[in-house]
Amino acid sequence: MVIKVFIATQSGSTAIKKKQQDVMGFLEANKIDFKEMDIAANEDNRMWMRENVPGEKRPQKGNPLPPQIFNDAQYCGDFEAFFNAKEDNGVYGFLHLTPPPGSKEANQAEILQNGETPGDHTPNAENIAENEGQTLVNGKDSDPTGEAEETGEEALKTEADSPVEQAPVEPAPGTL
């Protein structure tokens, strides 16, 4: 599978040039192999791109503008779709590629594949306590040794109920 990025090297539009650079820079930085397909210098590339952008993805007027991204002959999308995928950590899915192990996208795919929701992995009192070697029973710390520090509401109640000890204040040197 080869990622093809259709670009225009002879474009007068700085917006198009910037979008093309963003796409290619991201692919290079993430070591994703791709081919630049210049539609300005090669009429066959221009015709192929125009014919293979799906009808619902074409602009109402005119022709599709670069960059347009394909995985072999499978259409991935334009710059806006690429940008949205990048923001959602979903570029590999967008490109129809398998994400590398350890990437955010691979981790998200594994979570979804296991039937969990991404929210299942947000820290809460129970999994924080388990990670610290403690166990919570009905939301309260069950520390058999009694060595764990008080946390949460219990600590607030203890602080509020106990008198505050104040250290004696000594006057600053030179003042009486």
Secondary structure by P-SEA (a helix, b strand, c coil): cbbbbbbbcccccaaaaaaaaaaaaaaaaacbbbbbbbccccaaaaaaaaaccccccccccccccccbbbccccccccaaaaaaaaaacccccccccccccccaaaaaaaaaaaccccccccccaaaaaaaaccccccccccccccccccccaaaaaaaaabbbbbcccccccccc
